[in-house]
Amino acid sequence: MATKLTSCGELDAYRKTLCAKHDPNRTCITVCGGTGCRACRGLDVAESFRKAIRDQALEGKVDLRVTGCLGFCEKGPVVTIRPKGLIYVKTTPQDAKEVVEKTVLRGEDVERLFLKDPQTGKRQRTREEIPFYKNQMPLIFGANFELDPQNIDDYIRLGGYSALAKALAAMKPEEVIEAVSRSGLRGRGGAGFPAGVKWASCRKAEGNGKYIVCNADEGDPGAYANRSLMEGNPHSVVEGMIIGSFAIGAHEGFIYVRTEYPLAVELMYKAIADARALGLLGRNILGSGHSLDLEINRGGGAFVCGESTALMASIEGRPGEPRAKHVHMVERGLWDRPTVLNNVETWSNVPLIINRGPEWFTTIGTGNVKDSPWGGSKGTKIFSLVGKVNNTGLVEVPMGTTLRKIIYDIGGGIKDGKKFKGVQTGGPSGGILGERHLDLPIDYDQLVEVGSMMGSGGMIVMDEDNCMVDFARFFLAFLEDESCGKCTPCREGVTQMRQLLEQIGAGKATLAHLDLLKDLAEVVQEASLCQLGATAPNPVLTTLNYFRQEYEAHIRDGKCPAGVCKALVSYHIDPEKCTGCTLCARNCPGGAVQGEKKQPHRIILEKCSKCGICYDACKFDAVVRN
C-alpha cells in the first residue's frame, strides 16, 4: 500500500502503478472465503492450496487469493482458476494438491470437481456454462471474484475510488445528487425510496452538522446479501458513503452492523483503516477540501433496529424504538441533525452510477424515471435465494426479472422434483406469492401491488410439503418476539394474529375466524407506528388471499394438506403395502411402530408423536398420512 495520497492525480498514478505490476495472464487461484464457505472448511482449502503451491516451488509464479462470498453457497467451497475461468465446486482440502499438479502445472481439468448438469450429466466448467451464474448480471457482486477484500490495492487496481476522484475533482455536490436522481436509484433496504430525493432534501435541510449512515443491520431470516457485500467488497460501501457525504455536506458517518456478523465487522474495520491511511478518509480527502470519517456501531441484533429511526436511537445509545414518521430524518435524524441513511447495497451502487453515468443505469430495470423519481425500478437487485430450491445462494439480476427465471433458470427448480407452492419475498414481513405469480416481473411497485415487498432481498421458496398456515404463524411468532412493544397495534395485534393462526392450525377455529384474522391484520397494517408493524400482516393477508383453500381445509375438513400441523395429522400403515422391512420401526424415536420382521407393522397412536419420520423412512409408500 502506498503512502498517503494527497490528490486525485496521485490516486490515478498509483492505480496505473498497480495495473503495471499486475499480470492478467498469470495463474491465480481464488478460494471463496465468505461465511458460508468458511463453515465448509474454505480456509482449510486455501491453506492446502498454499501448501501445494509451496511444495511445487510455484511461489511468486502462481497467486492465491481468498475472496469474499462467490454466491453459489449450495456448492461451496467454490474455487476459481484464472485466467482460464474454471470453477471447481464443493472443493475439499484434499483436492488442492491434485488441482495444482493437474490444472496449474499440466493444464488438465479435474473433471469430478466441475458442476454436473442433473439432466444431461454434462460437466459445466465456467461461469458462462453454469446456469446459476450465466443467467445473472453481477454488476455489484461481480468484483468479489477478483479481489481480496482485505487488500485495498486490489480494489484500487480494479477501478476502486475512481468514482470518488471523479466526484471530488469534476463535479459539484448538486451534480452528484442530480446524477443519482436521474439514475432512478431507489433504496435497496426497504420500501425503495428514491435515493436522490433523500439526498437533495438533506442537502437543503438547515442544521449544524449532518450525518451519513449505512444500515447494515439485515435481520431478515434467510437474507445475507448485505453481509456478503461487506465480506467481499467492503470498499465499495466506503466509497459510496464518501461520495454521498460530499453530496449532502456531511463530515461524520456511521456504519450500523449487527454484531452477529463478525467477519463483516472485521473487514469493514480494516477497510476504513486502510482508506484512512491512504488519505481516502479523514481530513481534506485527496486534497479536495472535503473531510469525512466513519465509525462502526455494532448493533445487538434487534430486528426492529433495521427501521431507520430505531436504528438511529440505537446509535445514540437509547433503546431501539421507532418514532413518529412526521419527523423526517433528512431534517431531524441522528442527534436531531439532518441525516441520510441508506443500506449496504444502495451505497455500493453509487460508484457505478458516478463512473458509468446515470443514463447507463436507467437502461437496466423497469419503468420510466423521467416521469417521476418513483417511476420504475432501475439497476440490479441481489436476492438471497433459499429454501426448497436446488441452487441456494446469492443471485444478482436486473430489476424486472421474473420469479420463474430466478427459481428455475438460476435456482435449478424445486428440490427432489417436488411441486412449487409459494415464495416469500422481502423477509418475515414480506408477502407469500403462489404459482400464479411465477411470471411476475420483480420490482418494487409490482411486488407491492400483489401484497409483498422487496425488503432487503430475502427470497424463501416453498414446496408442496410446506403449510401456509404454519408458515404465516412462524413469521408472526418471529415478528412478535422482535416487536419493540412501543405501540399497541403492533404489540397486541401481532400476538393476536399469531394466536388465531395457532387455533386454525390446531383445528379449533371456524370460518368466522378468517374474517376476524383479516380485519385484525388490516388494523395492524394501518395503525402501527413503524414499518415492522405495518408490514407484519403481509404473510397473513397474502396467504389468506392466495391460499385460502388451505385455511378452509384446516377448518372445514380438519386436515392439514401439507401434513405439517400435528393436531390435524395422523399416521397409519397400509398392511397390503407393508413388507415388514422394519425401517419405520427402527427410525421411530418413540417406539410407536410395532410388528415382526417380514410381517405388516402397525402404529400405536397413543405413543405416536406425529413426527413423520416413519412416513419419510418408508420406501414402499406403506405409511399413510391422513
Secondary structure, 3 states (H helix, E strand, C coil): CCCCCCCHHHHHHHHHHHHHHCCCCCCEEEEECCHHHHHCCHHHHHHHHHHHHHHCCCCCCCEEEEECCCCCHHHCCCEEEECCCEEECCCCCCHHHHHHHHHHHHCCCCHHHCEECCCCCCEECECCCCHHHHCCCCCCCHHHHCCCCCCHHHHHHCCCCHHHHHHHHHCCHHHHHHHHHHHCCECCCCCCCEHHHHHHHHHHCCCCCCEEEEEECCCCCCCCHHHHHHHHCHHHHHHHHHHHHHHHCCCEEEEEEECCCHHHHHHHHHHHHHHHHCCCCECCHHHCCCCEEEEEEEECCCHHHHCHHHHHHHHCCCCCCCCCCCCCCCCCCHHHCCEEEEEHHHHHHHHHHHHHCHHHHHCCEECCCCCCCCCCEECEEEEEEEECECCCEEEEEECCCEHHHHHHHHCCCEHHHCCEEEEEECHHHCCEECHHHCCCECCHHHHHHCCCCCCCCEEEEEECCCCHHHHHHHHHHHHHHHCCCCCHHHHHHHHHHHHHHHHHHCCCCCHHHHHHHHHHHHHHHHHCCCHHHHHCCHHHHHHHHHCHHHHHHHHHHCCCCCCCCHHHCCEEECCCCCCCCCHHHHHCCCCCEECCCCCCCEECCCCCCCCCHHHHHCCCCCEEEC
